[in-house]
Amino acid sequence: MPLTRKAYRAAILHSIADPAEVGIEASYEYFEDGLLVVDNGQISALGHASELLPTLPADIDITHYQDALITPGFIDTHIHLPQTGMVGAYGEQLLDWLNTYTFPCESQFADKAHADEVADIFIKELLRNGTTTALVFGSVHPQSVNSFFEAAQELDLRMIAGKVMMDRNAPDYLTDTAESSYLESKALIERWHGKGRLHYAVTPRFAPTSTPEQLTLAGQLLTEYPDLYMQTHISENLKEIEWVKELFPERKGYLDVYDHYQLLGERSVFAHGVHLCDDECARLAQTGSAISFCPTSNFFLGSGLFNLPMAEKHKLNVGIGTDVGGGTSFSLLQTLNEAYKVMQLQGARLSPFKSLYLATLGGARALRLEDKIGNLQPGSDADFLVLDYNATPLLSYRLKQANNIAETLFVLMTLGDDRTVQQTYAAGNLVHQR
């Protein structure tokens, strides 16, 4: 795709630090009339339009957005590609939900044509909702990952995914073996990891569905390829935690299972963590591991409330995840709406700037990609969104009453959804237009 120098003018907002560490005021930069300059897929300048315009050539192509806000592209740190077709499935908590809905749905990915079709729908949904990077679970079938990466590569997206490793406590039609999961993952790593903007994640579904042999080989992959990601689930549901204790009686807790098999580390992301204790948070932070906070799915499956203040106390990296299909929306705006309520129920506040951080720079830090995505600093990839203040009649009316960027941002996160995303850019290319 031919890329040239372009500039985008609008109100511009991005996170530059975690509000929990530096305070709210020092955590963001806001330009009421800002300019973003993009050169060959990367951001080359950001600032006030009045200061930057005189420095640019007269013939530069400038797109000027009225009543709009430019932010970095959103980062979804936990989502399941094969569950797209069962989002919003009724009436179960985690373990029954897996058996009733998830496993039958994932079995369809044995068919490459089905995997191709869902990958296309899934990526379009991500981009429609302003998500430019996601950490994605495939199914147990390698073709689920091949289909996803083929579609992502065509659009030059920065995406991370992996084939699920699952060799027990699941239907026969959906299990691999310790050895086959190792060999299939290795082949996918060789084919995709580091190709363009794609990265591979070693993906044991969760401790109950992997034998000690499989977890050992997952750890071995991380040793063989030091810059790989690792993604799995932890402490989502109380019955799940009891089950892990029964399956691994020799370990001192759920996190210790993963720790024992050397799955903690700087690119390890554990989804949920609703029922973690202080010691586990401290250990995650010590190893540089991250948590994906999935409020929508934690509500939907009745799992519980994530304790963000405890994670902050330990300086633990936290990103936000939609967890489709346990979560019911691809929209990170809607997910942040739910995150606010999770905090309210615990007597804590979630500022809109902390929410912005979780969906952008916080997610990038959780993925160790803050030098490339999650903010609009010069040198970063040009992954950004245009949010439309007039996307719906109610949003338009409500924002006319907003007195400052904090209120505007909070209203976007409370009333906004996919309709609010006017355009999505990835590596400087327009990849979604509403």
C-alpha positions in Angstrom: 0.0 0.0 0.0 1.5 3.3 -1.0 2.0 5.6 2.0 2.9 9.3 2.0 3.1 12.0 4.6 -0.4 13.0 5.9 -1.7 15.1 8.8 -4.8 14.8 10.9 -6.3 17.7 12.7 -8.8 17.4 15.6 -8.9 17.4 19.4 -6.2 14.8 20.3 -5.8 12.9 23.6 -3.4 10.2 24.7 -2.1 8.6 27.9 1.6 9.2 28.7 1.7 7.5 32.2 -0.4 5.5 34.7 -2.6 7.9 36.7 -2.1 5.6 39.7 1.6 6.3 39.6 1.9 10.0 38.6 -1.6 11.4 39.4 -4.3 12.2 36.9 -3.0 15.6 35.6 0.4 14.2 34.6 -1.0 11.1 33.0 -2.2 12.5 29.7 -1.6 15.0 27.0 -4.6 16.8 25.4 -4.5 19.2 22.4 -7.9 21.0 22.0 -6.9 21.8 18.4 -4.2 19.2 17.7 -2.3 17.9 14.7 -1.0 14.4 14.2 1.6 14.0 11.4 2.1 10.5 9.9 5.0 9.4 7.7 5.1 5.9 6.2 2.9 4.3 8.8 4.6 6.0 11.8 3.8 9.1 13.8 6.4 11.8 13.1 4.9 14.7 15.0 2.2 15.5 17.5 1.3 18.9 19.0 -0.9 22.0 18.8 -2.0 22.7 15.2 -1.0 26.4 15.5 2.6 25.4 16.3 3.0 22.5 13.8 1.2 23.8 10.7 3.9 26.5 9.9 6.5 23.7 9.9 4.8 21.6 7.3 5.0 21.8 3.5 2.2 23.7 1.8 1.0 20.8 -0.2 0.6 18.3 2.7 -2.7 16.4 2.7 -4.5 17.5 6.0 -7.7 15.8 7.1 -9.6 18.1 9.5 -12.2 16.5 11.8 -14.9 18.7 13.4 -16.5 17.6 16.7 -14.2 14.6 17.0 -11.5 13.2 19.2 -8.4 11.4 18.0 -7.0 8.8 20.5 -4.6 5.9 20.1 -6.1 2.6 18.8 -7.6 0.5 21.5 -5.8 -2.6 22.8 -7.8 -5.7 23.8 -5.7 -7.9 26.0 -8.0 -10.9 26.1 -10.5 -12.2 23.4 -11.4 -15.5 21.8 -11.7 -15.7 18.0 -13.7 -19.0 18.0 -16.3 -17.7 20.3 -17.6 -15.0 18.0 -20.5 -17.2 16.9 -21.7 -17.8 20.5 -21.4 -14.3 22.0 -24.4 -13.7 24.3 -25.1 -17.4 25.2 -27.7 -17.7 28.0 -27.7 -19.0 31.5 -24.4 -20.6 32.7 -21.4 -19.9 34.8 -17.9 -20.6 33.6 -17.4 -24.4 33.7 -21.0 -25.3 32.5 -20.7 -22.5 29.9 -17.6 -24.0 28.4 -19.2 -27.5 28.1 -22.6 -26.2 26.9 -21.5 -23.6 24.4 -17.8 -23.0 24.0 -16.5 -26.4 23.1 -19.2 -27.3 20.5 -18.6 -23.8 18.9 -14.8 -24.2 18.8 -15.1 -27.7 17.2 -16.2 -26.0 13.9 -12.7 -24.7 13.5 -11.5 -28.0 12.2 -12.8 -26.6 8.9 -10.5 -24.0 7.3 -13.3 -22.4 5.3 -15.2 -21.8 8.6 -12.0 -20.5 10.2 -11.5 -18.1 7.3 -15.1 -16.8 7.5 -15.0 -16.2 11.3 -11.5 -14.5 11.1 -12.9 -12.0 8.6 -16.0 -11.2 10.7 -13.8 -11.0 13.9 -11.3 -8.6 12.5 -14.0 -6.4 11.0 -15.6 -6.3 14.4 -12.4 -5.3 16.1 -11.7 -2.5 13.7 -15.3 -1.3 13.8 -14.9 -0.9 17.5 -11.5 0.8 17.3 -9.4 -2.1 18.4 -6.2 -2.1 16.5 -4.3 -4.7 18.6 -5.6 -7.8 20.3 -4.2 -10.7 22.2 -6.3 -13.5 20.7 -7.1 -17.2 21.7 -7.5 -19.4 18.7 -9.1 -22.9 19.0 -7.1 -26.1 19.4 -6.9 -26.2 15.6 -3.8 -24.6 14.0 -6.0 -23.4 11.1 -7.8 -21.0 13.5 -4.5 -19.1 14.0 -3.5 -19.4 10.3 -6.8 -17.9 9.2 -6.6 -15.1 11.7 -3.0 -14.2 10.9 -3.6 -14.3 7.1 -6.4 -11.8 7.5 -4.5 -9.6 10.0 -1.4 -9.6 7.8 -3.3 -8.3 4.7 -4.2 -5.2 6.7 -0.8 -4.8 8.3 -2.3 -5.1 11.8 -0.3 -5.6 15.0 -1.9 -8.7 16.4 -0.9 -11.5 18.8 -2.5 -14.9 18.8 -1.9 -18.6 19.6 -3.4 -22.0 19.2 -5.1 -23.4 22.3 -3.2 -26.2 24.0 -5.7 -28.6 25.7 -5.0 -32.3 26.3 -7.5 -33.2 29.0 -10.9 -32.4 30.6 -12.4 -31.4 27.3 -14.3 -33.4 24.6 -12.2 -35.9 22.6 -13.0 -34.0 19.4 -11.3 -30.9 20.9 -8.2 -32.2 22.6 -4.6 -32.4 21.3 -1.7 -34.1 23.1 1.2 -32.7 24.9 3.5 -33.6 22.0 1.1 -32.5 19.2 0.4 -29.2 20.9 4.1 -28.5 21.1 4.8 -29.4 17.5 1.8 -27.5 16.1 2.6 -24.4 18.2 6.3 -24.6 17.0 5.2 -24.7 13.4 3.0 -21.7 13.9 5.7 -19.8 15.7 8.1 -20.5 12.8 5.6 -19.4 10.3 4.2 -16.2 11.9 6.1 -14.9 14.9 7.7 -11.6 14.1 6.4 -11.6 10.5 5.3 -8.0 9.8 3.5 -6.8 12.9 2.4 -10.3 14.1 3.4 -12.1 17.3 2.8 -15.5 18.6 1.4 -16.4 22.1 1.9 -19.8 23.7 -1.7 -20.6 24.8 -2.6 -23.3 27.3 -6.3 -22.7 27.8 -6.1 -23.0 31.6 -4.5 -25.3 34.1 -7.5 -27.8 34.3 -7.3 -28.6 30.6 -3.6 -29.2 30.4 -1.6 -32.1 31.9 1.7 -31.5 33.7 3.4 -32.8 30.5 1.7 -30.2 28.3 2.4 -27.3 30.7 6.1 -28.4 30.8 6.2 -28.2 27.0 4.5 -24.8 27.0 7.3 -23.6 29.3 9.8 -25.2 27.0 8.5 -23.2 24.0 9.0 -20.0 26.0 12.6 -20.9 26.7 13.3 -21.8 23.1 11.9 -18.5 21.7 12.6 -15.8 24.3 10.4 -13.1 22.9 7.2 -15.1 22.6 4.0 -14.2 24.5 2.1 -16.5 26.9 -1.6 -16.2 27.6 -3.9 -18.2 29.8 -6.7 -17.8 32.4 -6.4 -17.5 36.1 -8.7 -17.3 39.2 -11.8 -16.4 37.2 -14.4 -18.5 39.1 -14.5 -20.0 42.6 -15.4 -23.5 41.4 -12.6 -23.3 38.8 -10.1 -22.5 41.7 -11.3 -25.5 43.7 -10.9 -27.7 40.6 -7.3 -26.6 40.2 -6.6 -27.5 43.8 -8.0 -31.0 43.2 -5.9 -31.4 40.0 -2.7 -30.0 41.4 -2.7 -30.8 45.1 1.1 -30.5 45.3 1.0 -26.8 44.4 0.3 -24.1 46.9 -2.3 -22.3 44.7 -3.5 -21.6 41.2 -0.8 -19.1 40.3 1.8 -21.5 41.7 0.8 -24.1 39.1 1.8 -21.7 36.3 4.9 -20.6 38.2 6.1 -24.1 38.6 5.9 -24.7 34.9 7.8 -21.5 34.2 4.9 -19.7 32.5 5.3 -16.3 34.3 7.3 -13.6 32.7 7.4 -10.2 31.0 5.2 -11.3 28.1 2.8 -13.4 30.1 -0.8 -12.2 30.3 -3.2 -13.9 32.7 -6.9 -13.2 32.0 -9.3 -12.3 34.9 -7.5 -12.7 38.2 -10.8 -11.9 40.0 -9.9 -14.0 43.1 -6.2 -13.4 43.3 -4.7 -12.8 46.8 -2.0 -10.2 47.8 0.8 -12.7 47.5 -0.2 -13.8 44.0 -0.4 -10.1 42.9 3.1 -9.5 44.3 4.5 -12.6 42.5 2.9 -11.5 39.2 4.4 -8.1 39.5 7.8 -9.5 40.5 8.0 -11.6 37.4 6.8 -8.7 35.1 3.6 -10.7 34.3 0.3 -8.9 33.5 -3.4 -9.3 34.2 -6.2 -8.7 31.7 -9.2 -7.2 33.5 -12.4 -8.4 31.8 -15.3 -6.7 33.5 -18.1 -7.5 31.0 -17.4 -11.2 31.1 -16.9 -11.3 34.8 -20.4 -9.8 35.2 -22.0 -11.9 32.4 -20.7 -15.2 33.8 -21.2 -14.2 37.5 -17.5 -14.6 38.3 -16.9 -11.6 40.6 -15.3 -8.2 40.8 -11.6 -7.6 39.9 -9.7 -5.7 42.6 -7.9 -3.0 40.6 -6.7 -1.1 43.7 -4.9 -4.2 44.9 -3.2 -4.6 41.5 -2.2 -1.0 41.6 -0.7 -1.3 45.1 1.7 -4.0 43.7 2.4 -2.0 40.5 1.1 -4.9 38.5 0.7 -4.3 34.8 -3.1 -4.4 33.9 -4.7 -4.2 30.5 -8.4 -4.4 29.6 -10.1 -7.3 27.8 -13.5 -7.8 26.2 -13.2 -11.6 26.6 -15.7 -12.2 23.7 -17.6 -14.6 23.9 -17.9 -14.5 27.7 -17.9 -10.8 27.2 -20.9 -9.5 25.3 -19.3 -6.7 23.3 -16.3 -6.1 21.0 -16.4 -2.4 22.1 -13.8 -1.4 24.6 -15.8 1.8 25.2 -18.6 -0.5 26.5 -16.1 -2.6 28.4 -14.8 0.5 30.2 -18.4 1.4 31.0 -18.6 -2.0 32.8 -15.2 -1.5 34.5 -16.4 1.7 36.0 -19.3 -0.2 37.6 -17.0 -2.9 38.9 -15.1 -0.2 40.8 -18.3 1.5 42.0 -19.5 -1.8 43.5 -16.2 -2.0 45.5 -16.5 1.6 46.7 -13.7 2.8 44.5 -13.6 5.2 41.6 -12.3 4.7 38.0 -11.3 8.0 36.5 -11.9 8.4 32.7 -8.1 8.9 32.3 -7.3 5.6 34.1 -9.9 4.0 31.8 -8.1 5.5 28.7 -4.8 4.3 30.1 -6.2 0.7 30.5 -7.5 0.6 26.9 -4.3 2.1 25.4 -0.9 2.6 27.1 -1.7 0.2 29.9 -2.5 -2.6 27.4 0.6 -1.7 25.5 2.7 -2.0 28.7 1.1 -5.3 29.6 2.2 -6.5 26.1 5.6 -4.8 26.3 4.8 -2.8 23.2 4.6 0.7 24.6 7.4 1.8 22.3 5.2 1.0 19.3 1.5 1.3 20.3 -0.8 2.6 23.0 0.2 6.3 22.6 0.7 8.9 19.9 4.4 9.8 20.6 6.5 10.4 17.5 8.2 7.1 16.5 5.1 5.1 17.4 3.1 3.1 14.9 0.3 5.2 13.4 -2.6 3.2 15.0 -5.3 5.6 16.0 -9.0 6.3 16.0 -11.4 9.1 15.3 -14.2 9.3 17.8 -17.3 11.2 16.6 -19.0 13.4 19.2 -22.2 13.3 17.1 -22.4 9.6 16.6 -25.9 9.3 18.1 -28.5 12.0 19.0 -28.1 11.4 22.7 -24.3 11.5 22.6 -24.4 14.7 20.6 -26.8 16.3 23.1 -25.0 15.1 26.2 -21.6 16.2 25.0 -22.9 19.8 24.4 -23.3 19.9 28.2 -19.7 18.7 28.9 -17.4 21.3 30.4 -14.0 19.7 29.9 -12.1 16.8 28.4 -12.6 14.7 31.5 -16.3 14.9 31.2 -16.3 14.4 27.4 -14.1 11.3 27.8 -16.3 9.8 30.5 -19.5 10.4 28.5 -17.8 8.7 25.4 -17.0 5.7 27.6 -20.5 5.6 29.1 -22.7 6.2 26.1 -20.3 5.3 23.3 -20.0 2.0 21.3 -19.1 0.9 17.8 -21.1 3.8 16.3 -18.8 6.3 18.0 -15.8 5.1 16.0 -15.8 7.1 12.8 -12.5 5.9 11.5 -9.8 3.4 12.5 -6.2 3.7 11.2 -3.6 1.0 11.5 0.1 1.7 10.4 -1.2 4.9 8.8 -3.8 3.0 6.6 -7.5 3.6 6.9 -8.8 0.1 7.9 -12.3 1.1 9.0 -14.7 3.8 8.0 -18.2 4.0 9.6 
